[in-house]
Amino acid sequence: MKKKPYLSIALATGLALSSLGAPAAFAKPAETPNQVQPFNVFDNKVLNQINVENIYNNIEYLSRTPRVAGTEAEHNAIQYVKEQFESYGYETELQEFTFYGYTAPNTVELTVDGYTGEINPKSFTYGMDGSVAGEVVYAGLGQAADFEDVNVTGKIALIQRGSISFADKVLNAAANGVAGVIIFNNAPGDLNGTFGAPNDAYVPAVAISQETGQALLDKLTNGEAVTASINIEGAEAGMRTSYNVIATKAPTNKNKAKDGILAMGAHHDSVPGAPGANDDASGTAMTLELARVMKDLPTNMEMRFITFGAEELGLIGSRYYVSQLSEAEKDRFVGYFNMDMVGSRDAGDLVINTPDGTNNIVSQTAQASSERLNGEPTPIQPGGSSDHVSFYEGGIASASFIHRPLEPWYHTPEDTIDKISKEKLQDVAEIVGTAVYDLVRPENQGPKANRGEEQKVPHLYYEEQIK
């Protein structure tokens, strides 16, 4: 990660330009190799205030326990975030919403007669309890045609990942009388998946690795009779309550204010069993710190700092937030900066995800910021699976900041504070903070809101690939 190799020279350049009255906000990069854009003197208003220890300490507090949506632990985190915003002087509201919640089972068992290898089965999100046993039959990819001319009634279908969603595989199997389903990965490693939504028609289903699935398929191909049993216990589902936390800052000079809204945020919930230090206490803590930094800076448009609930269940909190915006508010929205998993020492380099992979005012401004600070723009990649997608669906420019490839500890109990890099936190906070301030500082007379087309992209809601 390149880190400000030209800061002192660039700062001097920026000061010289500012003395001539130039805002130096989006100066073009110099043509000479190894030089960067002239430093934006206004960046210092943000850079001098960021305290990475604040971010780290808030991560440590939030990641002491998993913060599953709708639980007491998530509610405690919500209250903590609200109190932090209020301690900075913000008017803060809790936006309540209800959702269909799901708790993963505490028992997931798969036994196969005669198989001595380790199986390590996993459940699917939204899969429910059940105990079944029977002969194992191979059903290909679980497409409707794979069940033609095959007697699967009362049996357990072995299905390979691919082509259609996990949910459709199980529903196709259930429609043909299958008692239970085993889905094996089409790539090395364990399979962690979701059905995407509840459905009473699901039958008990487990996920296994490619290696284990191939071993079972080899037995069937060799003509061996294979019997298995599936036992899933402890899954719970029902209506639950969560909250979005919203802190708002009015323009500091209303006479010169632009009629715009700029927001930044993160999700405060985590998956079951995972303390979620990086996912996404890191983004939540960074939102808090940048809110603190921005509180007393002169700004020319309305700012909103938001943490969302129930992101892990399909962006539920942010989708609700956008659904409650009036048409007038959507028309005023300049953009949304999302921070999701911004501090893992074990993840790759920083990238900017936009839902369609194209540039917008959020990603463009952040790239200019990273080029000023680090000598090169942060790359843009297409990517969903976080709350920026909800804003995109509402026609609002948005982008998410994340390190890829993801760390090995993603969605595991090992996502703990000791895996957090202060250097990465500092880097992202500086890039996002200076980019945001470039858009809201009084000296900048643009840009105005540019609302896009509203659209639904539910395939971008989940990190786990459903196909």
N, C-alpha and C positions, 0 to 999 in steps of 0.2 A: 504494500500500500504506500503510494507516494504521499509524502506529508510535508507540505509547505516549504519546499526547498528555496523559494525565492521571496520569502515573506518580507524581509527588510527592504530589499530593492523595490519590490512592488508597492510597499507602503509609501516609500518616498515618492514613487511615481504618482500614486493616487493623491497624495497631499499636494504635489505640484499642480496636478490637474484641477483639484478642488479650489486652489487659490485663484484659478482663472475662471471659476464659476461653472466648470463642467461637472455634471453629476457623476460621470465615470461609472455608470451602472452596467452597461452592456458593451463596453469597448471591445473591438474585434481583437482576437489573439494576434500577437506579433508574428510575422512571417519567419523570423529567425528561429532556428531550432532551439529547443530547450528553454524557450521563453514562454511566459504565460500572459494572460490578460492583465492589464494594469489593475492593481489592487483597488477595490471599491472602498473608499474611506469610510463609508457608512457601515461596512462589515464590522468595523471595530466596536460599534455600539453593541453588537451582539457578542462578538468573540471575547471581549473583555469581561462579560458578565457570566458566561457559561461556567458552571462548576460541576465537573464530572463526578465529584464525590457525592453531590446531592443526588445525581441520577443513580449511582451505584447503591447508595444507602436506601433509596426508595425501592430499588429492585430487591435488595436483601429483605426488606420488610414484607413486601408483597409476595415473595416467593417462599415464605416459610411453610406454606401449605397449598395444595391444589385449590383453585378457585373455580370450581365447576359451576356453570350457569344455573341460577335458581337455588343455590345452596347457601347456607349461613356463611360459609367462607367467602363466597363471592360477595355477599351482602356486606361483610366486614370490609372487604377491599373497596367496595363502592363508597362506603362511609369514609374510609381513609382518604381516598382521592378527593372527595367533596371537601373534607376538612383542609386538605392541602391547598386546594384552589382558594378556599375562603381565607386561609392564612395569608395569601398573597394579596388579598383585597378584592377578589372577584365576586360578583354576584353569580351564584351557582344554583342550578336546578337539577333535580333528579327526574328524568323522563321515564315513567313506568310503562312497561309493556308485558304482555303475557305470551307464552309460547308453549308448544308441546315439548316437554322435556324428556330426556332419556338418560337413564343410569345404566351403565354397562353391567353385565352379569358378574358375579363374584366367582362363579364356577363355570369353566368351559372345558369339557372333556370329550376326547375322541379316542376310542380304543378300536383296534383292528386285530381280529384273531390271526395269530401267527406272525404278526409284524413286530419285530423286536427293536426297531430303531426309535429314536426320540421323535415325537410327533409335534408337540408344542402348538396345539390348535389355538386359534383366536376367533373371537366373535366379530360380527359386523354391527356397526352402529345402526340402531333401530331394529336389530334382530331381537327376538323375544325368547322366553324360556321354552324348553321342551325336552323330552327324553324319548328317543326312538332307536330302534335297532333293526337291522335287516341286511339283505344281500346288497353288495355294492355293484352298481352298473355304470359303465362309462357312458356319458352323454355329451361328449365333445365340448363345444363352446356354450352349450345350454340354450342354443337358439331353437325356435319352434320346430324347425326341420330335423333337429337332432333327436327328437323324441318320436319321430315317425317310425313305425314298424319295430319299436323296441318296447318290450313289456317292463315298465318301471313301477307299476302300481305297488305301493307298500314297500318299495326298496329305497336305497340310498344312492343318489346320483353323484358320481364323481365328475366334476366339470372343470375345464381349464379356463383361466382368466383370459379375456380378450373379446373384441368385437362389439359386445353389448354390455350394458351395466350389470353390476352384481345383482341389483334388484330384479331386473328382467330375467336373468338366469334362474333365480329362485322362483319367481312367479310362473315362468314357463314350466319349471319342474313340478310345482304345486298343481298347476292346471292339468297335468298328466298323471296325477295320483302319487307322486313321489312323497315319501315319508320324511326324508331329510336330505340335505345337500352338503357335499364337501367341495369347496372350490380351491384349486391349487394355483399357485403363482405361475406366470409365464416368463419370469425372470428370476435370477438367483435371489435368495433372501426370503424373509417372512412377508406375509401379505396382511396389511392393515387396511381395511376398507369400510365403506359406509353404504347403506342402501339409499341414503339421501332423504328418505321420508318414511314414516310409519305406514304399515299396511297389514290388516288382519289376515291377509291371505298368505303371508310368509310361513314357511315351514322351518324347523330348526336347521340352522346352517352354520358351518364353521369354515375358517380359512386355514390353509396349510402352505408350507413352502413348496417351491418347485421340486426340490429334491425328494421330499416325501411323496408328493403327488405323482411324480414320475415312477417312483418305486411301486406304488399301488397300481398304476396303469400297466407297468410291466407284468405284474402278476396276472392282471386280467387278460392282457394280450397273450400270455403264455397258457391261457386256458384254466388258470387256477380259480377256484371259487373263493371269493373274499367276502367276509361278513364284518360288519362294524356296528358300533353303537355311538350315539351322540347324546350328551347330557349337558344342558345349559340351565343354570339356575341363578336367580338374583337380579335379573333385568327388571327395571321398573320404568314406567312411562306415565305421563299425565301432564296436565296444565300446570305451569309454573310461572313465577314472576321474576323479572330482572329489571334493571334500570340502565339507562345511559346517563352519564354525568356531563353536564354542559356548563362551561364557564364562558362568560361573554364579556368582551371589552368594546366599549363604544369608541368611535373616533375621538382623538384628543382635541381636534379643532373642528368643530362641526361646521363652521363657516366655509372651510376649505375641504371638507370631507368629500370623498367620492361615494357614490351610492352603490357600494359593493360589500360583499361578505367574503372573507377568507377564513378557512378552517384548517386545523391540523388535529390529529388524534391517533388513537390506538385502541385495541380491545383489552379489557381488563380480566376476562375469563381465561381459564385454561382447561385442558382436557383432564379426565379422571386419572388420578395417580401421578400426574406430572406437576411439580411445583411451578413450572412455567417461568423460570427466571428469564430466559430469552424470549419465550413465547407465552405471553407478550408483556411480562412485567417490564422488560426493557423499553418497549415502545410507550407503555403507560408512564413510566418514570421519566422518559425523555419529553413526553407531552407536558408533564408537570413542570419540568425544569425550564422548558422554552416558554411556558406560560409565565413563570416567575420572571424570566429575562425580559419578556415583552411588556410586562405590566406597566412600567414607568417610561417606556420609550414612546416618542411621538409617533402616532399612526394616523392614517388618513381614511381608513375604512373599518367597518365592524369586523372584529375577530372573534372566532369561536374555538375553544379548546375542548375537545370531546373525548371521553373514553366510552367504549361501547360494550354492552353485555351480549352474551350468547353468540359471539362470532364463531366459535368452534362448531356450533350446531348448524351453520349455514348462513352466517352474516345477519342473523336475525335482528340484533339491536340496531345496526346501521341501516338495514333495509326499512325498519320501522321509522327511524329518524328521518330518512329521506321521504318516506311516504307521508309524514306529517308536515313537511315543508309546504307553505303556500306557493302558488304559482308565482307570486311576486317575489318571494324569497329565492326560488329557483332561478328566476330571471336576474337576480342580484348577485348570485354566487359566482365568484371569480374562479375558485378552485379549492381542492382539498388535498392536503399532504398527509399521507398515512405512514405510520411507522410500525412495522411488524417484524420482530426478530432482528434487532439492530445491534446486538452486542456479543454474539457468541465468538469465543476465541477459536472454535473448531469449525466454523462455517467458512465459506469462500469469501470472495470479494464483494463489495457493495455493488448492487445493481438497482436500477429504477424500473419497477414493473408498471406498465400501463395495460389495461385490459385488452386493448387491440394491438399493442406493440408500436403504436405511433406516438409522435411527440405531441404534447399539449403545453399550455402555459405553466403547469406545475413542473413537469419533467424538464422543459426547456430552461426555466429559471434555475432549477437545481443543477442542471448541467453547467450553466454559466457560472454558478457559484463554485462547484467542484473544480472547474477549470481554473478559476482565480486562485483557489486555495491550494489545490494539489497538483496543478500542472496539466491535468487532463480531465475531460468530462466523464462523469459516471455513466457507464453504458446503459442503454434502455433495452429491455426485453419484454416480450408479451408475457403477462402473468396475471392470474386472478387470485382466488382463495384468500382474499382479505377485504377489509371494509371499503377500500377504494372502489371496488366493483359496484357497490350500492350507489355511490355518487355517479359513477359512469352510467348506470341504468337510468338515473334521473336527469341525464343530459348535462352533468356538471364535470368539468375537467378535473381529473384526479390521477394520482400516482402513488405507488407504495415503495418504501425504501426497505430493502432486505438484503442479506448476504446469501449468495448462492455459489456452489451447491450448499444445501442445508447441512447442519451439523449431524453427526451420528446420534446425538441425544434427543433429536426432535421427537416430541410427543412421548417421552419416556420419563421415568422417575429420576433420571440422571440430568435433567434440565435444571441445574442448580446454580447457585450464585458463584461457585468456584470456577465455573466455565465461562464467566463473563469477562470480556476484555474492555478495560477502561479506554484503551487507545481507540478501539472501534466505536465505542460510545461517543467519545470526543469528536471523532471524525464525522459521524452522521449528524450529531447535534450541530456542529458548525456548518455543515452543508445545508441542512434543512433550515436552521435558524437564520442564516444570512440570506438564503433564497426567499424565505417568507418575508423577511424585513425589506428586501428589495422591492417587493410588491406593495407593501403597506406604508412605507416611509413617506412623509409628506412631500419630499422633493420629487418623487416619482409621480408623474401625472397619468400614467397608464399602468396596467391595461384595464379595460373595462370587461365586465362579464360577457361571455360569449356562449350562450346556452346551446347545447347540442340536442340531438334527437334522443328522446326517451326510448329505451329498449330493454328487453329481458334477456339476460345471459346466465341462466341458472347453472349451466355447465361450469361456470367459473367460481361457484360458491365454495367448493371444497378442495383442500390440499390433496387428500387421497384421491387418486384417479379412480373414477367409477367405471372406467372401461379397461 
